Amino acid sequence: MSGSLRRALARLGWPSDQTVTLPSTFFGRGPRSLRRLVAGTSDPQVSFWEFIGNALSKPDDSLAPSAQGVATDGERWFVGSNRNRIFPTFSPGAIGVYAFDGRKLAEAEPSSAVLTEIGRLAEDWPSDADLHFGPPFWTNGTLLVPVQRPDGVWVLTDTLSRQDWWPDPAPESLYSWIALEPGSGLLYSSVFERPEKLAALRWRTLERVPEADIRLDTGEPFIDHVQGGVFTPSGRVLLACNDPPLLVCVSALTGHRFGSLQLRSIVDEVEGLTIAAVPVQDRSGHRRIAHIHILDAVTNNVPILDDDDDFYVRSYAAIRPDDL
């Protein structure tokens, strides 16, 4: 192990006398570039990341009821909604596609085949179990939507033309979010409340890989009510938390916590997040590049009132975006 790598890993609390063989020591996680891997062990100064403005504002949109999160392919926004209300009418989850200029391009609900499979699995859950569709994640033309009770992943092509359902073979109350770790090819998720680890899962089968779990550092503020997660190119994980409203940054290699940002720009509820360099108009009217985008769901919980639901994609700039 080179001296630069040893010093870099020491910043993450890695014992200096412990052998490292890349990439196997960390189960393939992290970038293959040594320069980027070392950069990913530095402090990203997340507490100084700046709110720029709203990349997308959608008052009274059909996906606004219980909007769950946002993903992007660098050209479009994908917004997920739980939209699973019994009153006034029942409707399953949904995905909406939006242009960067705010135009709605398409919308899709789970197909009859997917809903049939969900319904079949739901028979094994308590009758009061609350079906929940979570925040979308985009990768290589595929959208993954985590689903709870029954647990699994609703899978769509990003054209919304084909769908699939991946059931969890051994549910552990995960799927408040889901994301692909690009180095290992593993999926990761966590429990909603006070997670101690990010749980590793195999693509498609959702089989657990516990030896590849990421153990999280403990301490305050607690990581709690996790609504979204995403891996960065330099080997970090960003977690969007709602209680309190925080953006937490940890190492994808060791779970070391770098810091957090208080999300004062969130009006109602922190939801899922995504990363991409996108020009966003700031509060003075100038276009600036933002890198982190978090959905804020402003929800009216009493549908009979004349008070529309809204959602907003709040966008932030990192201090050193090239090393994000």
HELIX and SHEET records of a PDB file:
HELIX    1   1 GLY A    3  ALA A   10  1                                   8    
HELIX    2   2 SER A   24  PHE A   26  5                                   3    
HELIX    3   3 LEU A   34  ALA A   39  1                                   6    
HELIX    4   4 VAL A   46  PHE A   48  5                                   3    
HELIX    5   5 SER A  112  ALA A  122  1                                  11    
HELIX    6   6 PRO A  210  ALA A  212  5                                   3    
HELIX    7   7 PRO A  321  ASP A  323  5                                   3    
SHEET    1   A 4 GLU A  50  PRO A  59  0                                        
SHEET    2   A 4 ASP A 310  ALA A 317 -1                                        
SHEET    3   A 4 ARG A 287  VAL A 298 -1                                        
SHEET    4   A 4 GLU A 269  GLN A 281 -1                                        
SHEET    1   B 4 ALA A  67  THR A  72  0                                        
SHEET    2   B 4 ARG A  76  SER A  81 -1                                        
SHEET    3   B 4 ALA A  94  ALA A  99 -1                                        
SHEET    4   B 4 LYS A 104  ALA A 108 -1                                        
SHEET    1   C 3 HIS A 132  PHE A 133  0                                        
SHEET    2   C 3 THR A 142  GLN A 148 -1                                        
SHEET    3   C 3 PHE A 137  THR A 139 -1                                        
SHEET    1   D 4 HIS A 132  PHE A 133  0                                        
SHEET    2   D 4 THR A 142  GLN A 148 -1                                        
SHEET    3   D 4 GLY A 152  THR A 157 -1                                        
SHEET    4   D 4 GLN A 163  PRO A 167 -1                                        
SHEET    1   E 4 ALA A 179  GLU A 181  0                                        
SHEET    2   E 4 LEU A 186  SER A 189 -1                                        
SHEET    3   E 4 LYS A 197  LEU A 201 -1                                        
SHEET    4   E 4 ILE A 214  ARG A 215 -1                                        
SHEET    1   F 4 VAL A 226  PHE A 231  0                                        
SHEET    2   F 4 ARG A 236  ASN A 242 -1                                        
SHEET    3   F 4 PRO A 245  SER A 251 -1                                        
SHEET    4   F 4 ARG A 257  GLN A 262 -1                                        
END                                                                             
